[in-house]
Amino acid sequence: MAALLPEIRVGAVDRDQVPLELASDGILRYVWQGKFGPMLIEVLGGVAYVNGARVTSAEELKPESRRLE
């Protein structure tokens, strides 16, 4: 397994609120502030989820015949 990258936070910080750790045992979490608002990205067991919805991998989108190559 590849080494995990350190957590990097960007953006304004409210000095009255202590930042909470996003990572928990076995789950990587990132908060992304995009054009359409914030989103929560989680990776659990190699599967990505965005705002709780599972993300279809590029491998899953390939036709069955291409997956076997």
PQR file of N, CA, C, O and H, with PARSE charges and radii, in Angstrom:
ATOM      1  N   MET A   1       0.850  -1.177   0.000 -0.4000 1.5000
ATOM      2  CA  MET A   1       0.000   0.000   0.000 -0.0000 2.0000
ATOM      3  C   MET A   1       0.893   1.235   0.000  0.5500 1.7000
ATOM      4  O   MET A   1       1.893   1.289   0.715 -0.5500 1.4000
ATOM      5  N   ALA A   2       0.528   2.212  -0.796 -0.4000 1.5000
ATOM      6  CA  ALA A   2       1.295   3.455  -0.878 -0.0000 2.0000
ATOM      7  C   ALA A   2       1.180   4.236   0.419  0.5500 1.7000
ATOM      8  O   ALA A   2       0.162   4.175   1.108 -0.5500 1.4000
ATOM      9  H   ALA A   2      -0.284   2.168  -1.377  0.4000 1.0000
ATOM     10  N   ALA A   3       2.230   4.967   0.743 -0.4000 1.5000
ATOM     11  CA  ALA A   3       2.215   5.799   1.941 -0.0000 2.0000
ATOM     12  C   ALA A   3       1.159   6.889   1.801  0.5500 1.7000
ATOM     13  O   ALA A   3       0.954   7.430   0.715 -0.5500 1.4000
ATOM     14  H   ALA A   3       3.057   5.016   0.183  0.4000 1.0000
ATOM     15  N   LEU A   4       0.500   7.203   2.893 -0.4000 1.5000
ATOM     16  CA  LEU A   4      -0.535   8.227   2.875 -0.0000 2.0000
ATOM     17  C   LEU A   4       0.105   9.608   2.885  0.5500 1.7000
ATOM     18  O   LEU A   4       1.121   9.826   3.545 -0.5500 1.4000
ATOM     19  H   LEU A   4       0.667   6.764   3.776  0.4000 1.0000
ATOM     20  N   LEU A   5      -0.478  10.512   2.167 -0.4000 1.5000
ATOM     21  CA  LEU A   5       0.002  11.885   2.145 -0.0000 2.0000
ATOM     22  C   LEU A   5      -0.491  12.618   3.381  0.5500 1.7000
ATOM     23  O   LEU A   5      -1.547  12.282   3.916 -0.5500 1.4000
ATOM     24  H   LEU A   5      -1.303  10.335   1.631  0.4000 1.0000
ATOM     25  N   PRO A   6       0.250  13.607   3.841 -0.5600 1.5000
ATOM     26  CA  PRO A   6      -0.216  14.367   5.014  0.2800 2.0000
ATOM     27  C   PRO A   6      -1.468  15.166   4.674  0.5500 1.7000
ATOM     28  O   PRO A   6      -1.683  15.547   3.524 -0.5500 1.4000
ATOM     29  N   GLU A   7      -2.276  15.409   5.673 -0.4000 1.5000
ATOM     30  CA  GLU A   7      -3.496  16.184   5.484 -0.0000 2.0000
ATOM     31  C   GLU A   7      -3.126  17.653   5.281  0.5500 1.7000
ATOM     32  O   GLU A   7      -2.364  18.216   6.067 -0.5500 1.4000
ATOM     33  H   GLU A   7      -2.102  15.099   6.608  0.4000 1.0000
ATOM     34  N   ILE A   8      -3.658  18.266   4.240 -0.4000 1.5000
ATOM     35  CA  ILE A   8      -3.379  19.664   3.936 -0.0000 2.0000
ATOM     36  C   ILE A   8      -4.696  20.420   3.951  0.5500 1.7000
ATOM     37  O   ILE A   8      -5.651  20.021   3.284 -0.5500 1.4000
ATOM     38  H   ILE A   8      -4.277  17.809   3.602  0.4000 1.0000
ATOM     39  N   ARG A   9      -4.751  21.488   4.694 -0.4000 1.5000
ATOM     40  CA  ARG A   9      -5.973  22.286   4.785 -0.0000 2.0000
ATOM     41  C   ARG A   9      -5.721  23.640   4.153  0.5500 1.7000
ATOM     42  O   ARG A   9      -4.677  24.255   4.371 -0.5500 1.4000
ATOM     43  H   ARG A   9      -3.975  21.812   5.236  0.4000 1.0000
ATOM     44  N   VAL A  10      -6.669  24.093   3.382 -0.4000 1.5000
ATOM     45  CA  VAL A  10      -6.564  25.408   2.757 -0.0000 2.0000
ATOM     46  C   VAL A  10      -7.822  26.197   3.052  0.5500 1.7000
ATOM     47  O   VAL A  10      -8.847  25.629   3.428 -0.5500 1.4000
ATOM     48  H   VAL A  10      -7.517  23.593   3.206  0.4000 1.0000
ATOM     49  N   GLY A  11      -7.744  27.501   2.880 -0.4000 1.5000
ATOM     50  CA  GLY A  11      -8.917  28.342   3.093 -0.0000 2.0000
ATOM     51  C   GLY A  11      -8.884  29.042   4.431  0.5500 1.7000
ATOM     52  O   GLY A  11      -7.933  28.919   5.202 -0.5500 1.4000
ATOM     53  H   GLY A  11      -6.911  27.963   2.575  0.4000 1.0000
ATOM     54  N   ALA A  12      -9.935  29.770   4.681 -0.4000 1.5000
ATOM     55  CA  ALA A  12     -10.033  30.557   5.910 -0.0000 2.0000
ATOM     56  C   ALA A  12     -10.183  29.632   7.116  0.5500 1.7000
ATOM     57  O   ALA A  12     -10.805  28.573   7.035 -0.5500 1.4000
ATOM     58  H   ALA A  12     -10.708  29.870   4.054  0.4000 1.0000
ATOM     59  N   VAL A  13      -9.610  30.048   8.208 -0.4000 1.5000
ATOM     60  CA  VAL A  13      -9.702  29.272   9.450 -0.0000 2.0000
ATOM     61  C   VAL A  13     -10.374  30.140  10.504  0.5500 1.7000
ATOM     62  O   VAL A  13      -9.940  31.262  10.764 -0.5500 1.4000
ATOM     63  H   VAL A  13      -9.104  30.908   8.274  0.4000 1.0000
ATOM     64  N   ASP A  14     -11.423  29.622  11.101 -0.4000 1.5000
ATOM     65  CA  ASP A  14     -12.106  30.302  12.198 -0.0000 2.0000
ATOM     66  C   ASP A  14     -11.279  30.063  13.465  0.5500 1.7000
ATOM     67  O   ASP A  14     -11.177  28.928  13.931 -0.5500 1.4000
ATOM     68  H   ASP A  14     -11.776  28.710  10.889  0.4000 1.0000
ATOM     69  N   ARG A  15     -10.699  31.107  14.014 -0.4000 1.5000
ATOM     70  CA  ARG A  15      -9.795  30.975  15.166 -0.0000 2.0000
ATOM     71  C   ARG A  15     -10.510  30.452  16.418  0.5500 1.7000
ATOM     72  O   ARG A  15      -9.856  29.933  17.322 -0.5500 1.4000
ATOM     73  H   ARG A  15     -10.782  32.029  13.636  0.4000 1.0000
ATOM     74  N   ASP A  16     -11.832  30.578  16.485 -0.4000 1.5000
ATOM     75  CA  ASP A  16     -12.573  30.103  17.657 -0.0000 2.0000
ATOM     76  C   ASP A  16     -12.868  28.609  17.585  0.5500 1.7000
ATOM     77  O   ASP A  16     -13.208  28.001  18.600 -0.5500 1.4000
ATOM     78  H   ASP A  16     -12.364  30.999  15.750  0.4000 1.0000
ATOM     79  N   GLN A  17     -12.744  28.012  16.411 -0.4000 1.5000
ATOM     80  CA  GLN A  17     -13.048  26.590  16.222 -0.0000 2.0000
ATOM     81  C   GLN A  17     -11.754  25.840  15.935  0.5500 1.7000
ATOM     82  O   GLN A  17     -11.045  26.155  14.980 -0.5500 1.4000
ATOM     83  H   GLN A  17     -12.468  28.506  15.586  0.4000 1.0000
ATOM     84  N   VAL A  18     -11.458  24.869  16.746 -0.4000 1.5000
ATOM     85  CA  VAL A  18     -10.271  24.042  16.521 -0.0000 2.0000
ATOM     86  C   VAL A  18     -10.566  23.098  15.359  0.5500 1.7000
ATOM     87  O   VAL A  18     -11.602  22.434  15.360 -0.5500 1.4000
ATOM     88  H   VAL A  18     -12.035  24.613  17.522  0.4000 1.0000
ATOM     89  N   PRO A  19      -9.671  23.024  14.358 -0.5600 1.5000
ATOM     90  CA  PRO A  19      -9.895  22.101  13.234  0.2800 2.0000
ATOM     91  C   PRO A  19      -9.988  20.659  13.714  0.5500 1.7000
ATOM     92  O   PRO A  19      -9.191  20.230  14.548 -0.5500 1.4000
ATOM     93  N   LEU A  20     -10.937  19.922  13.202 -0.4000 1.5000
ATOM     94  CA  LEU A  20     -11.114  18.517  13.555 -0.0000 2.0000
ATOM     95  C   LEU A  20     -10.345  17.649  12.578  0.5500 1.7000
ATOM     96  O   LEU A  20     -10.244  17.983  11.397 -0.5500 1.4000
ATOM     97  H   LEU A  20     -11.584  20.271  12.524  0.4000 1.0000
ATOM     98  N   GLU A  21      -9.805  16.545  13.054 -0.4000 1.5000
ATOM     99  CA  GLU A  21      -9.127  15.597  12.176 -0.0000 2.0000
ATOM    100  C   GLU A  21     -10.165  14.952  11.268  0.5500 1.7000
ATOM    101  O   GLU A  21     -11.242  14.567  11.722 -0.5500 1.4000
ATOM    102  H   GLU A  21      -9.888  16.273  14.013  0.4000 1.0000
ATOM    103  N   LEU A  22      -9.836  14.835   9.980 -0.4000 1.5000
ATOM    104  CA  LEU A  22     -10.759  14.227   9.025 -0.0000 2.0000
ATOM    105  C   LEU A  22     -10.557  12.721   8.910  0.5500 1.7000
ATOM    106  O   LEU A  22     -11.502  11.982   8.635 -0.5500 1.4000
ATOM    107  H   LEU A  22      -8.960  15.148   9.611  0.4000 1.0000
ATOM    108  N   ALA A  23      -9.326  12.271   9.122 -0.4000 1.5000
ATOM    109  CA  ALA A  23      -9.025  10.858   8.950 -0.0000 2.0000
ATOM    110  C   ALA A  23      -9.508  10.059  10.157  0.5500 1.7000
ATOM    111  O   ALA A  23      -9.449  10.535  11.291 -0.5500 1.4000
ATOM    112  H   ALA A  23      -8.559  12.872   9.346  0.4000 1.0000
ATOM    113  N   SER A  24      -9.980   8.852   9.907 -0.4000 1.5000
ATOM    114  CA  SER A  24     -10.299   7.915  10.971 -0.0000 2.0000
ATOM    115  C   SER A  24      -9.778   6.556  10.525  0.5500 1.7000
ATOM    116  O   SER A  24      -9.402   6.391   9.365 -0.5500 1.4000
ATOM    117  H   SER A  24     -10.028   8.465   8.986  0.4000 1.0000
ATOM    118  N   ASP A  25      -9.752   5.618  11.396 -0.4000 1.5000
ATOM    119  CA  ASP A  25      -9.154   4.323  11.109 -0.0000 2.0000
ATOM    120  C   ASP A  25      -9.768   3.672   9.874  0.5500 1.7000
ATOM    121  O   ASP A  25     -10.945   3.312   9.876 -0.5500 1.4000
ATOM    122  H   ASP A  25     -10.058   5.753  12.339  0.4000 1.0000
ATOM    123  N   GLY A  26      -8.970   3.524   8.824 -0.4000 1.5000
ATOM    124  CA  GLY A  26      -9.417   2.837   7.616 -0.0000 2.0000
ATOM    125  C   GLY A  26     -10.172   3.702   6.625  0.5500 1.7000
ATOM    126  O   GLY A  26     -10.523   3.216   5.550 -0.5500 1.4000
ATOM    127  H   GLY A  26      -8.013   3.816   8.823  0.4000 1.0000
ATOM    128  N   ILE A  27     -10.436   4.964   6.937 -0.4000 1.5000
ATOM    129  CA  ILE A  27     -11.180   5.839   6.031 -0.0000 2.0000
ATOM    130  C   ILE A  27     -10.389   7.134   5.826  0.5500 1.7000
ATOM    131  O   ILE A  27     -10.027   7.811   6.789 -0.5500 1.4000
ATOM    132  H   ILE A  27     -10.151   5.359   7.810  0.4000 1.0000
ATOM    133  N   LEU A  28     -10.131   7.464   4.574 -0.4000 1.5000
ATOM    134  CA  LEU A  28      -9.498   8.744   4.254 -0.0000 2.0000
ATOM    135  C   LEU A  28     -10.598   9.724   3.912  0.5500 1.7000
ATOM    136  O   LEU A  28     -11.531   9.376   3.188 -0.5500 1.4000
ATOM    137  H   LEU A  28     -10.425   6.914   3.792  0.4000 1.0000
ATOM    138  N   ARG A  29     -10.511  10.940   4.417 -0.4000 1.5000
ATOM    139  CA  ARG A  29     -11.528  11.958   4.138 -0.0000 2.0000
ATOM    140  C   ARG A  29     -10.861  13.254   3.715  0.5500 1.7000
ATOM    141  O   ARG A  29      -9.844  13.668   4.270 -0.5500 1.4000
ATOM    142  H   ARG A  29      -9.753  11.223   5.005  0.4000 1.0000
ATOM    143  N   TYR A  30     -11.460  13.877   2.721 -0.4000 1.5000
ATOM    144  CA  TYR A  30     -10.999  15.173   2.235 -0.0000 2.0000
ATOM    145  C   TYR A  30     -12.225  16.050   2.034  0.5500 1.7000
ATOM    146  O   TYR A  30     -13.264  15.573   1.576 -0.5500 1.4000
ATOM    147  H   TYR A  30     -12.286  13.541   2.270  0.4000 1.0000
ATOM    148  N   VAL A  31     -12.112  17.308   2.369 -0.4000 1.5000
ATOM    149  CA  VAL A  31     -13.176  18.263   2.076 -0.0000 2.0000
ATOM    150  C   VAL A  31     -12.665  19.135   0.948  0.5500 1.7000
ATOM    151  O   VAL A  31     -11.592  19.731   1.050 -0.5500 1.4000
ATOM    152  H   VAL A  31     -11.268  17.695   2.741  0.4000 1.0000
ATOM    153  N   TRP A  32     -13.432  19.210  -0.126 -0.4000 1.5000
ATOM    154  CA  TRP A  32     -13.043  19.960  -1.309 -0.0000 2.0000
ATOM    155  C   TRP A  32     -14.021  21.107  -1.489  0.5500 1.7000
ATOM    156  O   TRP A  32     -15.233  20.899  -1.536 -0.5500 1.4000
ATOM    157  H   TRP A  32     -14.303  18.726  -0.209  0.4000 1.0000
ATOM    158  N   GLN A  33     -13.495  22.306  -1.590 -0.4000 1.5000
ATOM    159  CA  GLN A  33     -14.337  23.475  -1.837 -0.0000 2.0000
ATOM    160  C   GLN A  33     -14.275  23.756  -3.332  0.5500 1.7000
ATOM    161  O   GLN A  33     -13.267  24.268  -3.819 -0.5500 1.4000
ATOM    162  H   GLN A  33     -12.511  22.475  -1.551  0.4000 1.0000
ATOM    163  N   GLY A  34     -15.316  23.436  -4.058 -0.4000 1.5000
ATOM    164  CA  GLY A  34     -15.351  23.617  -5.499 -0.0000 2.0000
ATOM    165  C   GLY A  34     -16.274  24.747  -5.918  0.5500 1.7000
ATOM    166  O   GLY A  34     -16.845  25.451  -5.085 -0.5500 1.4000
ATOM    167  H   GLY A  34     -16.135  23.020  -3.662  0.4000 1.0000
ATOM    168  N   LYS A  35     -16.403  24.901  -7.199 -0.4000 1.5000
ATOM    169  CA  LYS A  35     -17.238  25.957  -7.783 -0.0000 2.0000
ATOM    170  C   LYS A  35     -18.690  25.870  -7.302  0.5500 1.7000
ATOM    171  O   LYS A  35     -19.354  26.892  -7.131 -0.5500 1.4000
ATOM    172  H   LYS A  35     -15.939  24.329  -7.875  0.4000 1.0000
ATOM    173  N   PHE A  36     -19.174  24.650  -7.088 -0.4000 1.5000
ATOM    174  CA  PHE A  36     -20.576  24.445  -6.713 -0.0000 2.0000
ATOM    175  C   PHE A  36     -20.752  24.189  -5.219  0.5500 1.7000
ATOM    176  O   PHE A  36     -21.810  23.732  -4.787 -0.5500 1.4000
ATOM    177  H   PHE A  36     -18.635  23.820  -7.227  0.4000 1.0000
ATOM    178  N   GLY A  37     -19.711  24.486  -4.424 -0.4000 1.5000
ATOM    179  CA  GLY A  37     -19.807  24.325  -2.979 -0.0000 2.0000
ATOM    180  C   GLY A  37     -18.912  23.216  -2.465  0.5500 1.7000
ATOM    181  O   GLY A  37     -18.213  22.567  -3.243 -0.5500 1.4000
ATOM    182  H   GLY A  37     -18.852  24.858  -4.775  0.4000 1.0000
ATOM    183  N   PRO A  38     -18.930  22.993  -1.157 -0.5600 1.5000
ATOM    184  CA  PRO A  38     -18.061  21.981  -0.561  0.2800 2.0000
ATOM    185  C   PRO A  38     -18.567  20.567  -0.831  0.5500 1.7000
ATOM    186  O   PRO A  38     -19.768  20.335  -0.973 -0.5500 1.4000
ATOM    187  N   MET A  39     -17.627  19.632  -0.898 -0.4000 1.5000
ATOM    188  CA  MET A  39     -17.989  18.225  -1.020 -0.0000 2.0000
ATOM    189  C   MET A  39     -17.071  17.406  -0.140  0.5500 1.7000
ATOM    190  O   MET A  39     -15.910  17.762   0.062 -0.5500 1.4000
ATOM    191  H   MET A  39     -16.652  19.821  -0.783  0.4000 1.0000
ATOM    192  N   LEU A  40     -17.586  16.321   0.379 -0.4000 1.5000
ATOM    193  CA  LEU A  40     -16.819  15.413   1.207 -0.0000 2.0000
ATOM    194  C   LEU A  40     -16.418  14.223   0.350  0.5500 1.7000
ATOM    195  O   LEU A  40     -17.269  13.543  -0.224 -0.5500 1.4000
ATOM    196  H   LEU A  40     -18.529  16.032   0.215  0.4000 1.0000
ATOM    197  N   ILE A  41     -15.114  13.977   0.267 -0.4000 1.5000
ATOM    198  CA  ILE A  41     -14.591  12.837  -0.485 -0.0000 2.0000
ATOM    199  C   ILE A  41     -14.049  11.844   0.535  0.5500 1.7000
ATOM    200  O   ILE A  41     -13.206  12.191   1.362 -0.5500 1.4000
ATOM    201  H   ILE A  41     -14.423  14.530   0.733  0.4000 1.0000
ATOM    202  N   GLU A  42     -14.538  10.604   0.472 -0.4000 1.5000
ATOM    203  CA  GLU A  42     -14.091   9.554   1.383 -0.0000 2.0000
ATOM    204  C   GLU A  42     -13.589   8.371   0.570  0.5500 1.7000
ATOM    205  O   GLU A  42     -14.140   8.052  -0.483 -0.5500 1.4000
ATOM    206  H   GLU A  42     -15.223  10.323  -0.200  0.4000 1.0000
ATOM    207  N   VAL A  43     -12.545   7.724   1.062 -0.4000 1.5000
ATOM    208  CA  VAL A  43     -12.014   6.522   0.426 -0.0000 2.0000
ATOM    209  C   VAL A  43     -12.002   5.431   1.485  0.5500 1.7000
ATOM    210  O   VAL A  43     -11.336   5.545   2.514 -0.5500 1.4000
ATOM    211  H   VAL A  43     -12.097   7.983   1.918  0.4000 1.0000
ATOM    212  N   LEU A  44     -12.750   4.379   1.211 -0.4000 1.5000
ATOM    213  CA  LEU A  44     -12.885   3.260   2.133 -0.0000 2.0000
ATOM    214  C   LEU A  44     -12.613   1.970   1.375  0.5500 1.7000
ATOM    215  O   LEU A  44     -13.356   1.621   0.457 -0.5500 1.4000
ATOM    216  H   LEU A  44     -13.291   4.287   0.375  0.4000 1.0000
ATOM    217  N   GLY A  45     -11.574   1.272   1.743 -0.4000 1.5000
ATOM    218  CA  GLY A  45     -11.250   0.014   1.082 -0.0000 2.0000
ATOM    219  C   GLY A  45     -10.969   0.177  -0.404  0.5500 1.7000
ATOM    220  O   GLY A  45     -11.282  -0.715  -1.192 -0.5500 1.4000
ATOM    221  H   GLY A  45     -10.971   1.556   2.488  0.4000 1.0000
ATOM    222  N   GLY A  46     -10.386   1.296  -0.793 -0.4000 1.5000
ATOM    223  CA  GLY A  46     -10.070   1.546  -2.192 -0.0000 2.0000
ATOM    224  C   GLY A  46     -11.244   2.020  -3.028  0.5500 1.7000
ATOM    225  O   GLY A  46     -11.104   2.200  -4.238 -0.5500 1.4000
ATOM    226  H   GLY A  46     -10.131   2.020  -0.152  0.4000 1.0000
ATOM    227  N   VAL A  47     -12.399   2.225  -2.410 -0.4000 1.5000
ATOM    228  CA  VAL A  47     -13.593   2.698  -3.107 -0.0000 2.0000
ATOM    229  C   VAL A  47     -13.854   4.144  -2.689  0.5500 1.7000
ATOM    230  O   VAL A  47     -13.862   4.461  -1.499 -0.5500 1.4000
ATOM    231  H   VAL A  47     -12.513   2.078  -1.427  0.4000 1.0000
ATOM    232  N   ALA A  48     -14.068   5.015  -3.672 -0.4000 1.5000
ATOM    233  CA  ALA A  48     -14.292   6.430  -3.397 -0.0000 2.0000
ATOM    234  C   ALA A  48     -15.786   6.735  -3.285  0.5500 1.7000
ATOM    235  O   ALA A  48     -16.612   6.149  -3.985 -0.5500 1.4000
ATOM    236  H   ALA A  48     -14.062   4.757  -4.639  0.4000 1.0000
ATOM    237  N   TYR A  49     -16.106   7.661  -2.394 -0.4000 1.5000
ATOM    238  CA  TYR A  49     -17.470   8.143  -2.197 -0.0000 2.0000
ATOM    239  C   TYR A  49     -17.417   9.669  -2.176  0.5500 1.7000
ATOM    240  O   TYR A  49     -16.513  10.246  -1.573 -0.5500 1.4000
ATOM    241  H   TYR A  49     -15.435   8.137  -1.825  0.4000 1.0000
ATOM    242  N   VAL A  50     -18.360  10.316  -2.818 -0.4000 1.5000
ATOM    243  CA  VAL A  50     -18.463  11.773  -2.784 -0.0000 2.0000
ATOM    244  C   VAL A  50     -19.827  12.118  -2.199  0.5500 1.7000
ATOM    245  O   VAL A  50     -20.863  11.724  -2.733 -0.5500 1.4000
ATOM    246  H   VAL A  50     -19.095   9.848  -3.308  0.4000 1.0000
ATOM    247  N   ASN A  51     -19.811  12.853  -1.102 -0.4000 1.5000
ATOM    248  CA  ASN A  51     -21.041  13.195  -0.370 -0.0000 2.0000
ATOM    249  C   ASN A  51     -21.898  11.960  -0.099  0.5500 1.7000
ATOM    250  O   ASN A  51     -23.125  12.012  -0.171 -0.5500 1.4000
ATOM    251  H   ASN A  51     -18.968  13.172  -0.667  0.4000 1.0000
ATOM    252  N   GLY A  52     -21.232  10.854   0.212 -0.4000 1.5000
ATOM    253  CA  GLY A  52     -21.924   9.624   0.574 -0.0000 2.0000
ATOM    254  C   GLY A  52     -22.303   8.718  -0.583  0.5500 1.7000
ATOM    255  O   GLY A  52     -22.706   7.578  -0.354 -0.5500 1.4000
ATOM    256  H   GLY A  52     -20.235  10.812   0.270  0.4000 1.0000
ATOM    257  N   ALA A  53     -22.186   9.191  -1.822 -0.4000 1.5000
ATOM    258  CA  ALA A  53     -22.546   8.378  -2.993 -0.0000 2.0000
ATOM    259  C   ALA A  53     -21.289   7.712  -3.561  0.5500 1.7000
ATOM    260  O   ALA A  53     -20.260   8.364  -3.744 -0.5500 1.4000
ATOM    261  H   ALA A  53     -21.858  10.117  -2.008  0.4000 1.0000
ATOM    262  N   ARG A  54     -21.382   6.422  -3.835 -0.4000 1.5000
ATOM    263  CA  ARG A  54     -20.253   5.679  -4.380 -0.0000 2.0000
ATOM    264  C   ARG A  54     -19.903   6.198  -5.768  0.5500 1.7000
ATOM    265  O   ARG A  54     -20.784   6.483  -6.579 -0.5500 1.4000
ATOM    266  H   ARG A  54     -22.217   5.893  -3.687  0.4000 1.0000
ATOM    267  N   VAL A  55     -18.595   6.315  -6.029 -0.4000 1.5000
ATOM    268  CA  VAL A  55     -18.105   6.782  -7.321 -0.0000 2.0000
ATOM    269  C   VAL A  55     -17.782   5.565  -8.178  0.5500 1.7000
ATOM    270  O   VAL A  55     -17.074   4.663  -7.730 -0.5500 1.4000
ATOM    271  H   VAL A  55     -17.880   6.083  -5.370  0.4000 1.0000
ATOM    272  N   THR A  56     -18.291   5.530  -9.401 -0.4000 1.5000
ATOM    273  CA  THR A  56     -17.989   4.445 -10.331 -0.0000 2.0000
ATOM    274  C   THR A  56     -16.567   4.625 -10.850  0.5500 1.7000
ATOM    275  O   THR A  56     -16.208   5.699 -11.331 -0.5500 1.4000
ATOM    276  H   THR A  56     -18.866   6.263  -9.765  0.4000 1.0000
ATOM    277  N   SER A  57     -15.764   3.574 -10.750 -0.4000 1.5000
ATOM    278  CA  SER A  57     -14.372   3.662 -11.189 -0.0000 2.0000
ATOM    279  C   SER A  57     -14.278   3.562 -12.711  0.5500 1.7000
ATOM    280  O   SER A  57     -15.196   3.075 -13.372 -0.5500 1.4000
ATOM    281  H   SER A  57     -16.056   2.702 -10.359  0.4000 1.0000
ATOM    282  N   ALA A  58     -13.163   4.027 -13.249 -0.4000 1.5000
ATOM    283  CA  ALA A  58     -12.930   3.948 -14.692 -0.0000 2.0000
ATOM    284  C   ALA A  58     -12.920   2.488 -15.144  0.5500 1.7000
ATOM    285  O   ALA A  58     -13.386   2.172 -16.238 -0.5500 1.4000
ATOM    286  H   ALA A  58     -12.417   4.422 -12.712  0.4000 1.0000
ATOM    287  N   GLU A  59     -12.398   1.616 -14.314 -0.4000 1.5000
ATOM    288  CA  GLU A  59     -12.360   0.179 -14.645 -0.0000 2.0000
ATOM    289  C   GLU A  59     -13.775  -0.378 -14.793  0.5500 1.7000
ATOM    290  O   GLU A  59     -14.030  -1.185 -15.688 -0.5500 1.4000
ATOM    291  H   GLU A  59     -12.020   1.873 -13.425  0.4000 1.0000
ATOM    292  N   GLU A  60     -14.684   0.036 -13.940 -0.4000 1.5000
ATOM    293  CA  GLU A  60     -16.066  -0.438 -14.015 -0.0000 2.0000
ATOM    294  C   GLU A  60     -16.784   0.065 -15.261  0.5500 1.7000
ATOM    295  O   GLU A  60     -17.732  -0.567 -15.726 -0.5500 1.4000
ATOM    296  H   GLU A  60     -14.477   0.691 -13.214  0.4000 1.0000
ATOM    297  N   LEU A  61     -16.344   1.193 -15.805 -0.4000 1.5000
ATOM    298  CA  LEU A  61     -16.976   1.758 -16.995 -0.0000 2.0000
ATOM    299  C   LEU A  61     -16.520   1.089 -18.294  0.5500 1.7000
ATOM    300  O   LEU A  61     -17.165   1.232 -19.333 -0.5500 1.4000
ATOM    301  H   LEU A  61     -15.573   1.707 -15.428  0.4000 1.0000
ATOM    302  N   LYS A  62     -15.408   0.362 -18.228 -0.4000 1.5000
ATOM    303  CA  LYS A  62     -14.909  -0.314 -19.422 -0.0000 2.0000
ATOM    304  C   LYS A  62     -15.855  -1.452 -19.802  0.5500 1.7000
ATOM    305  O   LYS A  62     -16.445  -2.087 -18.928 -0.5500 1.4000
ATOM    306  H   LYS A  62     -14.884   0.246 -17.384  0.4000 1.0000
ATOM    307  N   PRO A  63     -16.000  -1.711 -21.099 -0.5600 1.5000
ATOM    308  CA  PRO A  63     -16.775  -2.888 -21.509  0.2800 2.0000
ATOM    309  C   PRO A  63     -16.122  -4.157 -20.965  0.5500 1.7000
ATOM    310  O   PRO A  63     -14.906  -4.198 -20.773 -0.5500 1.4000
ATOM    311  N   GLU A  64     -16.913  -5.175 -20.719 -0.4000 1.5000
ATOM    312  CA  GLU A  64     -16.414  -6.433 -20.142 -0.0000 2.0000
ATOM    313  C   GLU A  64     -15.227  -6.988 -20.922  0.5500 1.7000
ATOM    314  O   GLU A  64     -14.276  -7.483 -20.318 -0.5500 1.4000
ATOM    315  H   GLU A  64     -17.900  -5.142 -20.874  0.4000 1.0000
ATOM    316  N   SER A  65     -15.264  -6.916 -22.238 -0.4000 1.5000
ATOM    317  CA  SER A  65     -14.175  -7.472 -23.056 -0.0000 2.0000
ATOM    318  C   SER A  65     -12.853  -6.735 -22.813  0.5500 1.7000
ATOM    319  O   SER A  65     -11.787  -7.344 -22.905 -0.5500 1.4000
ATOM    320  H   SER A  65     -16.037  -6.513 -22.729  0.4000 1.0000
ATOM    321  N   ARG A  66     -12.907  -5.445 -22.508 -0.4000 1.5000
ATOM    322  CA  ARG A  66     -11.702  -4.642 -22.274 -0.0000 2.0000
ATOM    323  C   ARG A  66     -11.144  -4.875 -20.862  0.5500 1.7000
ATOM    324  O   ARG A  66      -9.950  -4.684 -20.631 -0.5500 1.4000
ATOM    325  H   ARG A  66     -13.773  -4.950 -22.433  0.4000 1.0000
ATOM    326  N   ARG A  67     -11.997  -5.283 -19.926 -0.4000 1.5000
ATOM    327  CA  ARG A  67     -11.553  -5.503 -18.547 -0.0000 2.0000
ATOM    328  C   ARG A  67     -10.635  -6.706 -18.443  0.5500 1.7000
ATOM    329  O   ARG A  67      -9.764  -6.746 -17.574 -0.5500 1.4000
ATOM    330  H   ARG A  67     -12.967  -5.438 -20.114  0.4000 1.0000
ATOM    331  N   LEU A  68     -10.817  -7.683 -19.314 -0.4000 1.5000
ATOM    332  CA  LEU A  68     -10.065  -8.917 -19.241 -0.0000 2.0000
ATOM    333  C   LEU A  68      -8.684  -8.821 -19.851  0.5500 1.7000
ATOM    334  O   LEU A  68      -7.884  -9.742 -19.687 -0.5500 1.4000
ATOM    335  H   LEU A  68     -11.525  -7.650 -20.020  0.4000 1.0000
ATOM    336  N   GLU A  69      -8.374  -7.737 -20.550 -0.4000 1.5000
ATOM    337  CA  GLU A  69      -7.077  -7.611 -21.212 -0.0000 2.0000
ATOM    338  C   GLU A  69      -5.962  -7.401 -20.228  0.5500 1.7000
ATOM    339  O   GLU A  69      -4.804  -7.276 -20.626 -0.5500 1.4000
ATOM    340  H   GLU A  69      -9.024  -6.989 -20.683  0.4000 1.0000
TER
END
